[in-house]
Amino acid sequence: MLEKCDYRLVRDMMLEAVYPVDTETIPLEEAAGRVLAQELVAAENVPSFNRSPYDGYAFRAEDAAGASKESPVTLKIIDYIPAGHVPHARITQGTAAHLMTGAPVPDGADAVLPFEKTAFTETEVSIFAPAAPGSNVILAGEDVLKGTKLAAPGVRIDAGLAGVLAGQGQFRPLVYRKPLIGIISTGTEIVEENENPGPGKIYNTNRYSLQAACALAGCRSVYIGTARDDVSAISAMIGQALESCDAVILSGGVSVGDLDCTPEAMEQAGVTLLARGVAMKPGMAGAYGIFRADDYKTGDRCGDKDREKERPGICGIPVFALSGNPTACMTAFYAVAMPALKKRMGLAECLPVSVRVSMDADYQRKKQSLRLLRGRIDFTASTQKILIPEKQGNQMLSSLAGCNAFAVIPAGQSVPAGETAEAFLMD
């Protein structure tokens, strides 16, 4: 078991030990934001036929080769084609078809002109300039060519992909199930909404911060409850969560005080500890482990039976025990837990997006540990500048509101205002 090592090493260890949950098919209208679990290859051209982008006339380009304002070419209208209908006649020399936006371009025609560039009667249309072959014709397969790989498993379904799925007739896509995250709070000082926070008591903020973060990430969550500072009580709640949840997150009881017994409770519940603490501030205190697939009492929530057969005892349910200090808890959540949850969700890209940012103020406090400064990147500025709130303490949750990134300050370094630093996005 590792102790107080680089948070990225612990993050990667947890990533290595988990796999996506199982899959389900859902109606396409409910698929926004879900993670695709199938490869999407175009079975048909889109569009499936040559079509017109305008209300206008389709004709042979060679018939209009000598057209001019002084000497227009007049063609006989032999067909009328509304959108959603098919042509009735082939276009031959000296003829044209009246057609609407989205209608098929009839055989024989290789050019289209909009109404406003022609003069017409019910039976004839006059063209006043040459038209190049293929002009104003949307060709079959121009958007999507049959056989093209359109999407790979592990991407979120956005508005564009939803439309692409519909265009291929995929109205019940295969997606990864939304992971269920069990949330457990520990500590005798914690009170819930229906309780009075008397002397020495505080409202349970971590529960709501963690549940909000899980929901924004695309997971479901269930609050298992608050356990007193007791090994058996915490272990029992972990066991309860492991019966149905795809990941478990605890807050509190992970430091070195007399009542900090969460790591011991994890082991009592059958969790194999991989790491105790990480070398960063805030969020140094913590315990990270895996409940192995071999120990599952019910069901198969590993999500990858084939990999589990190849690597027995590796795949499992991740258990994250984070600091009880609110901001330390959420810093460790985004730095260590979030990537593993993304992998459970089936996302192909699990690591946070890393960017270079300009510091908006001096950071002169040289710390012996790597420092993660919460802040907000201003994407409207000419250069990406991160705005760092002054309040960076472990207990100062208010300064996390509105933040979208963490600036990474290496151990022993300070960064003057205007200098650049590494940062990673929270989403």
SVG drawing of the C-alpha trace seen along z (x, -y; Angstrom):
<svg xmlns="http://www.w3.org/2000/svg" viewBox="-49 -42 60 58">
<polyline fill="none" stroke="black" stroke-width="0.4" points="0.0,0.0 1.3,-3.4 1.4,-6.3 1.2,-10.0 2.5,-9.6 1.7,-11.8 -2.0,-12.1 -1.6,-11.3 -0.1,-7.9 -3.1,-7.1 -5.5,-8.3 -3.9,-6.0 -3.9,-3.1 -7.6,-3.5 -8.2,-3.9 -6.3,-0.7 -8.5,1.2 -11.9,0.3 -13.9,0.9 -17.1,-0.4 -20.5,0.7 -22.8,2.8 -25.0,1.5 -28.6,0.9 -30.6,-0.3 -32.7,-3.5 -35.0,-5.7 -33.0,-8.2 -35.0,-11.1 -33.6,-10.1 -30.0,-9.7 -28.6,-13.2 -25.5,-13.2 -25.4,-9.4 -22.2,-7.5 -22.4,-5.5 -21.5,-1.8 -21.6,-0.8 -19.5,-1.6 -21.6,-3.5 -20.9,-2.8 -23.0,-4.4 -25.3,-1.8 -26.7,-4.3 -25.6,-7.4 -26.8,-10.7 -28.5,-12.0 -29.5,-8.8 -30.3,-10.6 -29.2,-13.7 -31.3,-16.6 -32.0,-20.2 -31.0,-22.9 -33.5,-25.4 -36.9,-25.9 -36.1,-26.1 -35.5,-24.3 -33.4,-21.3 -32.0,-20.9 -29.0,-19.8 -26.1,-22.2 -25.1,-21.7 -28.5,-23.1 -27.6,-26.5 -24.0,-26.7 -24.7,-29.7 -27.3,-31.5 -27.1,-35.2 -29.3,-38.1 -29.5,-39.1 -30.0,-35.5 -31.7,-33.4 -32.2,-29.7 -35.9,-28.7 -36.7,-25.1 -39.9,-23.2 -41.1,-22.3 -42.1,-18.6 -42.3,-17.7 -43.2,-19.1 -41.4,-17.5 -42.3,-18.5 -40.1,-17.5 -40.8,-13.9 -41.9,-12.9 -40.1,-11.2 -39.5,-12.4 -41.9,-11.3 -39.8,-11.9 -36.2,-11.9 -34.8,-15.3 -33.7,-15.4 -32.5,-18.1 -34.5,-21.2 -36.5,-20.2 -36.5,-21.1 -38.2,-20.1 -39.8,-22.4 -38.7,-21.2 -38.8,-22.2 -36.1,-22.4 -35.1,-18.8 -36.7,-17.2 -34.8,-14.6 -32.9,-15.9 -34.4,-13.9 -32.2,-11.6 -30.7,-13.5 -30.4,-16.8 -27.0,-17.9 -27.7,-21.5 -30.3,-23.5 -31.1,-27.2 -33.3,-28.9 -36.5,-30.6 -35.2,-34.1 -32.4,-33.6 -34.9,-32.6 -38.1,-33.8 -40.8,-31.3 -44.4,-30.6 -46.5,-27.5 -44.9,-25.7 -41.5,-27.2 -38.5,-28.5 -35.9,-31.0 -32.2,-30.8 -30.0,-33.9 -26.5,-32.6 -24.5,-29.3 -24.6,-26.8 -21.7,-24.5 -22.4,-20.8 -23.2,-19.9 -24.0,-23.4 -26.6,-23.6 -26.9,-19.8 -26.4,-18.1 -25.0,-14.7 -25.9,-11.4 -23.4,-10.7 -22.2,-14.3 -22.9,-14.4 -22.3,-10.8 -20.9,-8.1 -22.0,-4.6 -19.4,-2.5 -18.0,-5.6 -17.2,-5.2 -19.3,-7.8 -18.7,-7.3 -16.8,-5.0 -17.9,-3.7 -17.0,-6.0 -18.3,-9.3 -21.1,-11.4 -24.2,-11.7 -24.5,-15.4 -27.0,-17.2 -25.0,-16.4 -24.5,-12.7 -28.2,-12.4 -29.0,-13.6 -26.5,-11.3 -28.0,-8.3 -31.4,-9.3 -30.1,-9.7 -29.0,-6.1 -32.2,-4.8 -30.6,-4.1 -33.5,-5.1 -32.6,-2.9 -28.8,-3.3 -26.7,-1.0 -25.3,-3.1 -23.6,-2.5 -25.8,-2.4 -25.5,-5.4 -23.3,-4.3 -24.9,-4.5 -22.6,-6.1 -23.1,-5.5 -22.3,-8.5 -21.5,-8.0 -20.7,-10.7 -18.9,-10.1 -18.5,-12.0 -20.5,-12.6 -20.5,-16.4 -22.6,-16.0 -26.3,-16.9 -28.9,-16.7 -31.5,-19.2 -34.1,-18.2 -31.8,-18.5 -30.7,-21.5 -27.0,-22.3 -26.4,-22.9 -23.0,-23.6 -20.2,-21.7 -22.4,-20.5 -22.3,-21.4 -24.6,-20.8 -23.6,-18.0 -22.2,-19.9 -20.1,-17.2 -23.1,-15.0 -24.7,-17.7 -21.4,-18.8 -20.6,-15.2 -24.1,-14.4 -24.1,-17.5 -20.7,-16.7 -21.8,-13.1 -25.0,-14.3 -23.1,-16.9 -20.7,-14.2 -23.5,-12.0 -23.8,-9.6 -26.7,-8.7 -26.1,-8.8 -27.7,-7.5 -27.1,-8.8 -26.4,-5.8 -26.3,-7.8 -24.1,-9.3 -22.1,-6.9 -20.6,-7.8 -16.9,-7.5 -17.0,-3.8 -15.3,-1.1 -18.2,1.3 -20.8,-1.4 -18.8,-2.7 -18.0,0.8 -21.7,1.8 -22.6,-1.2 -19.8,-0.4 -21.1,3.1 -24.6,1.8 -23.4,-0.5 -21.4,2.3 -24.5,4.5 -25.9,2.2 -23.5,-0.7 -20.9,-0.9 -18.6,-3.1 -18.6,-4.3 -17.4,-7.7 -17.0,-8.5 -16.0,-11.8 -14.4,-12.1 -12.3,-10.0 -9.2,-9.6 -6.6,-11.6 -4.5,-10.4 -6.7,-11.4 -8.0,-9.1 -11.4,-8.9 -10.2,-8.6 -11.2,-5.0 -12.5,-5.0 -9.5,-3.2 -9.8,-0.4 -13.6,-0.2 -12.9,0.1 -10.6,3.1 -13.2,4.7 -15.7,4.4 -13.4,6.3 -11.9,3.3 -8.3,3.7 -6.5,0.4 -4.2,-0.8 -3.1,-4.1 -3.3,-6.2 -3.1,-9.9 -1.7,-11.8 1.0,-14.4 -1.1,-17.4 -2.9,-20.2 -5.8,-20.5 -6.9,-16.8 -3.8,-15.1 -5.7,-12.9 -7.6,-10.1 -7.8,-6.3 -8.3,-4.7 -9.2,-1.1 -11.0,1.6 -13.6,4.1 -12.6,7.0 -15.0,8.6 -14.2,12.0 -15.9,10.8 -19.2,9.6 -22.1,11.0 -24.8,10.2 -24.8,9.4 -21.9,8.4 -21.2,4.7 -17.6,5.0 -18.9,4.3 -16.2,6.4 -16.4,10.1 -13.9,10.9 -11.2,8.7 -12.0,10.1 -11.4,13.6 -8.1,12.5 -7.0,10.6 -8.8,12.2 -9.0,10.2 -8.1,6.9 -11.5,5.5 -13.6,4.1 -15.7,1.5 -13.7,-1.7 -14.0,-3.0 -12.8,-6.6 -12.5,-7.8 -12.0,-11.6 -11.2,-14.3 -14.0,-15.6 -12.9,-19.2 -15.3,-20.4 -12.8,-21.9 -10.2,-19.2 -12.9,-16.6 -13.9,-18.1 -10.3,-18.7 -9.5,-15.0 -12.8,-14.1 -11.9,-16.0 -8.2,-15.1 -8.4,-11.4 -12.0,-10.1 -13.5,-11.7 -11.4,-10.0 -12.3,-6.5 -16.0,-7.5 -15.7,-8.6 -14.2,-5.2 -17.1,-3.5 -19.4,-5.6 -17.8,-4.1 -16.1,-7.3 -13.0,-6.7 -11.4,-9.9 -11.1,-9.8 -8.3,-12.1 -9.1,-15.8 -8.3,-18.2 -5.0,-19.9 -4.3,-23.5 -1.8,-26.3 -3.2,-29.3 -1.9,-32.8 -2.1,-33.5 -4.2,-36.6 -2.4,-37.2 0.9,-36.2 1.1,-32.9 4.1,-33.3 3.6,-30.7 6.1,-28.0 4.7,-24.7 6.5,-21.4 3.6,-19.6 2.1,-20.1 -0.7,-22.7 -4.0,-22.6 -5.6,-26.1 -9.2,-26.2 -10.1,-28.9 -12.1,-29.9 -10.6,-30.1 -11.8,-33.1 -12.3,-31.8 -13.4,-35.2 -10.0,-36.7 -7.5,-36.9 -5.2,-34.6 -6.6,-31.9 -6.4,-33.5 -7.3,-31.7 -8.9,-33.8 -7.8,-32.5 -10.1,-33.3 -8.1,-34.5 -9.8,-32.0 -8.0,-28.7 -8.3,-27.0 -9.5,-23.4 -12.7,-24.6 -13.5,-27.5 -16.2,-25.9 -17.7,-29.2 -14.7,-29.9 -15.3,-26.7 -18.6,-28.0 -18.3,-28.9 -14.9,-27.4 -14.1,-25.3 -10.5,-24.4 -7.5,-23.7 -4.1,-25.4 -1.3,-22.9 1.5,-24.5 4.5,-22.2 6.0,-21.7 8.4,-24.4 7.4,-26.8 5.7,-30.2 4.1,-31.7 4.0,-35.5 1.0,-37.1 1.1,-36.9 3.2,-33.8 1.8,-30.6 0.9,-27.4 -0.5,-24.0 -4.2,-23.6 -6.9,-21.0 -10.6,-21.4 -13.1,-20.0 -15.5,-18.6"/>
</svg>
